[in-house]
Amino acid sequence: MSAHALEARLRALQCEERTALLPYLMAGFPSKRELVEHYRERSGRDVEPLAWFQALALWKAAVFCEAIYGRYLRGERGEDDPFGRALERGVPALLETAADRVGA
């Protein structure tokens, strides 16, 4: 599944789940493309290896989110926790997106 397709699937989540997992979708945040272009212009650096670093960041986020999801399942985060609840689908989506970034 492509990163674009995964993002579309995440966008389809309930509003509170979506903003918990993808805060950059909230009004006022620049797009990913705008952020990358801003970085490239300001730093003068090559952004070609960005996909590898994105995959690493997503993998690390999935590891931490899995721990948070475990706390949610054990009731340590409370029953009404939209972020914890969203991680049931969010952690696999993070891992799939990470793999997609590097073509795995």
C-alpha positions in Angstrom: 0.0 0.0 0.0 1.4 3.4 -0.9 2.0 6.1 1.7 -0.6 8.2 -0.1 -3.2 5.4 0.3 -2.3 4.9 3.9 -2.6 8.6 4.6 -6.0 8.6 2.9 -7.1 5.7 5.1 -5.9 7.6 8.2 -7.8 10.7 7.1 -11.0 8.5 7.1 -10.7 7.8 10.8 -13.0 9.6 13.1 -12.1 13.2 13.6 -10.7 12.9 17.1 -8.7 9.8 16.2 -7.4 11.5 13.1 -6.1 14.6 14.8 -4.6 12.5 17.6 -2.6 10.5 15.1 -2.0 13.2 12.4 -1.9 16.6 14.1 -0.5 18.2 11.0 -3.9 17.8 9.4 -5.2 20.5 11.7 -5.7 24.0 10.2 -2.6 26.2 10.2 0.0 23.5 9.7 2.0 23.6 6.5 1.9 20.5 4.2 4.7 18.0 4.3 5.8 19.2 0.8 5.9 22.8 2.1 8.0 21.8 5.1 10.5 19.9 2.9 10.8 22.7 0.4 11.3 25.2 3.3 14.0 23.0 4.8 15.7 22.6 1.4 15.7 26.3 0.7 16.9 27.4 4.2 19.5 24.7 4.7 20.7 24.2 1.1 20.9 20.5 1.8 20.0 17.6 -0.4 16.6 16.1 0.6 17.0 13.0 -1.5 17.8 10.8 1.6 14.8 12.1 3.4 12.7 9.0 2.8 15.2 6.8 4.8 15.1 9.3 7.7 11.3 9.5 7.5 11.1 5.7 7.7 13.4 5.6 10.7 11.3 8.3 12.5 8.1 6.4 11.7 9.5 3.1 13.0 10.6 4.8 16.2 7.2 6.4 16.6 5.6 3.0 16.1 7.7 1.5 18.9 6.8 4.3 21.4 3.1 4.2 20.3 3.0 0.5 20.7 4.0 1.0 24.4 1.4 3.6 24.8 -1.2 1.3 23.2 -0.2 -1.4 25.7 -0.9 1.0 28.6 -4.2 1.8 27.0 -5.2 -1.9 26.8 -4.2 -2.4 30.4 -6.5 0.5 31.4 -3.6 2.7 32.5 -4.7 5.6 30.3 -8.4 5.6 31.1 -11.2 4.3 29.0 -12.0 7.6 27.2 -8.6 8.0 25.5 -9.0 8.7 21.8 -5.3 8.6 21.2 -4.8 5.2 22.9 -7.9 3.8 21.1 -6.6 5.1 17.7 -3.3 3.3 18.1 -5.0 -0.1 17.4 -5.0 1.0 13.8 -2.4 3.7 14.0 0.6 1.6 14.9 0.3 -0.8 12.0 -0.3 2.2 9.7 2.9 3.8 11.0 4.9 0.6 10.2 3.3 0.2 6.8 4.1 3.8 5.9 7.7 3.4 7.1 8.1 0.3 4.9 6.6 2.1 2.0 8.9 5.1 2.4 11.9 2.9 1.7 10.2 0.6 -0.8 10.2 -2.4 1.4 
